[in-house]
Amino acid sequence: MNFLKSSVGRKVLMAITGQLMVLFVVVHLLGNSTIFIGLINSYAEHLHSLGPFVWVFRLALLAMVLTHAYYGIQVTLENRAATPQKYAVNRQLKVSLAGSSMIWTGLTLACFIIYHLCHFTARLTSDVAGFAGQVPGDVYRMLVTSFSHGLTVFVYVAAMAALCLHLFHGIQSFFQTMGWNSECSLPLFSKLGKAVAVIVLLGYGSIPVAILAGILS
Amino acid sequence: MSSHNEHKSMTLTLIVWRQKNATAQGKFDTYTAKGITEHHSFLEMLDVVNEDLIKGGKEPIMFDHDCREGICGMCSQVVNGVPHGGQERTTVCQLHMRKFKDGDTIYIEPWRARAFPIVRDLIVDRTALDTIIQAGGFTSCHTGGIPDGNAILISKPDADYAMDAAECIGCGACAAACPNSAAMLFTSAKVAQLAALPQGKPEASVRVKKMLDAHKECGFGNCSNHYECQAACPKGINVKFIAKLNREYLKAQFA
């Protein structure tokens, strides 16, 4: 059977694309954090000075998101079909909320990515309409304007909570799927994954919350 | 007094899945188990209930069992939502009624997975597990004279690792517990056992591919690393063997 049809082959593809996206998320967070030292505008200008590489990077990310989502949905549908009848009583000893909600946190993130691109990249929403067409423009001012609305902050923090939950299961899962786990390393990778997930939530969440609270203005 | 206490009898309410055959509509029926002592095993408790049913001219509750010593892998019941009842490293035949209290209500269901069609009541058809083994869970070797002792050297850690994997009794609790109905712990135990030994290495890459193909064709789901299987496994087979299977599969891509 073809690698792309096999159970483990598809899992490996999802693990690799997922882990590359985690690396992107961490680098993106480091970049965003420059807002706290007042360097976000120069960071944004540096990024955009890379020219065609920006588009190479964007297309690579798009390919990763699509691959990860395509196989995630396909495998979930197969798994549902494999369990046609549920137990009347089902006491799970090990399955976590994070693990069993992967498809839902994943779909939430897909919706968020579309919104986020329309919001800060294409600047199509009304709150950032004044910044449309400026590349990259005054990113700092754009963020402050946008995150002064409580609802926008809520949407961003909620999406990061979904990401945190997704990574709670996803990061440790990567190591198991790649076959790099032993009896000793599994609990370590599990803790590492949870720690990264919480850092991502706190890191990304702190920016809109700091703006809403008036710490950044 | 103390001897009376030891044989204190319990009365339990059982809610049991009854189904005539693979195609019939099943349903839960309620039974009262009387005169159960703490020394009865779970299956002996069902024997007591069945005797009453037979005396009353009713169909007994059908369930799989064989050795009743926790080594054959035949017994297969989901008790209160956990395959084998949730006592660590225990088959349901070795689960004793001292783990229950007088007046308890107990749900008893068969393994539920598309790959395990119900034969009758609590009995499911586990041919799918045999199909996976037949696809590659063996070593091909020349028969003939008896090989010399110690002709093939195997280190103690390798032998221990293979033996830990070989502990699998093939009951199917891993697939029954898995939210995706994947029998990956079962498949990985055999792949890992044979891949760790010199006799199994020559066919390792063919084996892992064929066994995974058979796993999929039998209608099992995909492993998504919940590790519910290890928690339910009566032999405590470790999910490190699934990591080993993944590794063997990746290695097989380059073989």
HADDOCK unambig.tbl for C-alpha pairs under 7 A between the chains (distance, minus, plus):
assign (segid A and resid 1 and name CA) (segid B and resid 213 and name CA) 6.38 0.50 0.50
assign (segid A and resid 6 and name CA) (segid B and resid 213 and name CA) 7.00 0.50 0.50
assign (segid A and resid 7 and name CA) (segid B and resid 222 and name CA) 5.76 0.50 0.50
assign (segid A and resid 8 and name CA) (segid B and resid 246 and name CA) 6.42 0.50 0.50
assign (segid A and resid 75 and name CA) (segid B and resid 222 and name CA) 6.92 0.50 0.50
assign (segid A and resid 78 and name CA) (segid B and resid 221 and name CA) 6.29 0.50 0.50
assign (segid A and resid 79 and name CA) (segid B and resid 180 and name CA) 4.75 0.50 0.50
assign (segid A and resid 79 and name CA) (segid B and resid 221 and name CA) 4.63 0.50 0.50
assign (segid A and resid 79 and name CA) (segid B and resid 222 and name CA) 6.17 0.50 0.50
assign (segid A and resid 80 and name CA) (segid B and resid 180 and name CA) 6.67 0.50 0.50
assign (segid A and resid 82 and name CA) (segid B and resid 113 and name CA) 6.23 0.50 0.50
assign (segid A and resid 82 and name CA) (segid B and resid 114 and name CA) 5.16 0.50 0.50
assign (segid A and resid 82 and name CA) (segid B and resid 180 and name CA) 6.48 0.50 0.50
assign (segid A and resid 82 and name CA) (segid B and resid 181 and name CA) 5.94 0.50 0.50
assign (segid A and resid 82 and name CA) (segid B and resid 219 and name CA) 6.11 0.50 0.50
assign (segid A and resid 82 and name CA) (segid B and resid 220 and name CA) 5.68 0.50 0.50
assign (segid A and resid 82 and name CA) (segid B and resid 221 and name CA) 5.19 0.50 0.50
assign (segid A and resid 83 and name CA) (segid B and resid 113 and name CA) 5.09 0.50 0.50
assign (segid A and resid 83 and name CA) (segid B and resid 114 and name CA) 5.76 0.50 0.50
assign (segid A and resid 83 and name CA) (segid B and resid 180 and name CA) 6.32 0.50 0.50
assign (segid A and resid 83 and name CA) (segid B and resid 181 and name CA) 5.89 0.50 0.50
assign (segid A and resid 84 and name CA) (segid B and resid 113 and name CA) 6.91 0.50 0.50
assign (segid A and resid 84 and name CA) (segid B and resid 114 and name CA) 6.24 0.50 0.50
assign (segid A and resid 85 and name CA) (segid B and resid 112 and name CA) 6.47 0.50 0.50
assign (segid A and resid 87 and name CA) (segid B and resid 81 and name CA) 6.88 0.50 0.50
assign (segid A and resid 89 and name CA) (segid B and resid 80 and name CA) 6.00 0.50 0.50
assign (segid A and resid 89 and name CA) (segid B and resid 81 and name CA) 4.57 0.50 0.50
assign (segid A and resid 90 and name CA) (segid B and resid 81 and name CA) 4.00 0.50 0.50
assign (segid A and resid 90 and name CA) (segid B and resid 82 and name CA) 6.70 0.50 0.50
assign (segid A and resid 91 and name CA) (segid B and resid 81 and name CA) 4.73 0.50 0.50
assign (segid A and resid 91 and name CA) (segid B and resid 82 and name CA) 5.89 0.50 0.50
assign (segid A and resid 93 and name CA) (segid B and resid 228 and name CA) 6.36 0.50 0.50
assign (segid A and resid 93 and name CA) (segid B and resid 231 and name CA) 6.42 0.50 0.50
assign (segid A and resid 94 and name CA) (segid B and resid 226 and name CA) 6.79 0.50 0.50
assign (segid A and resid 94 and name CA) (segid B and resid 227 and name CA) 6.37 0.50 0.50
assign (segid A and resid 94 and name CA) (segid B and resid 228 and name CA) 5.01 0.50 0.50
assign (segid A and resid 94 and name CA) (segid B and resid 231 and name CA) 6.74 0.50 0.50
assign (segid A and resid 95 and name CA) (segid B and resid 226 and name CA) 5.30 0.50 0.50
assign (segid A and resid 95 and name CA) (segid B and resid 228 and name CA) 5.90 0.50 0.50
assign (segid A and resid 99 and name CA) (segid B and resid 226 and name CA) 6.39 0.50 0.50
assign (segid A and resid 173 and name CA) (segid B and resid 225 and name CA) 5.99 0.50 0.50
assign (segid A and resid 176 and name CA) (segid B and resid 243 and name CA) 5.28 0.50 0.50
assign (segid A and resid 177 and name CA) (segid B and resid 243 and name CA) 6.24 0.50 0.50
assign (segid A and resid 177 and name CA) (segid B and resid 246 and name CA) 6.12 0.50 0.50
assign (segid A and resid 178 and name CA) (segid B and resid 246 and name CA) 6.36 0.50 0.50
assign (segid A and resid 178 and name CA) (segid B and resid 247 and name CA) 6.48 0.50 0.50
assign (segid A and resid 179 and name CA) (segid B and resid 243 and name CA) 4.04 0.50 0.50
assign (segid A and resid 179 and name CA) (segid B and resid 244 and name CA) 5.66 0.50 0.50
assign (segid A and resid 179 and name CA) (segid B and resid 246 and name CA) 5.20 0.50 0.50
assign (segid A and resid 179 and name CA) (segid B and resid 247 and name CA) 4.61 0.50 0.50
assign (segid A and resid 180 and name CA) (segid B and resid 243 and name CA) 6.64 0.50 0.50
assign (segid A and resid 181 and name CA) (segid B and resid 240 and name CA) 6.25 0.50 0.50
assign (segid A and resid 181 and name CA) (segid B and resid 243 and name CA) 5.93 0.50 0.50
assign (segid A and resid 182 and name CA) (segid B and resid 240 and name CA) 5.29 0.50 0.50
assign (segid A and resid 183 and name CA) (segid B and resid 240 and name CA) 5.88 0.50 0.50
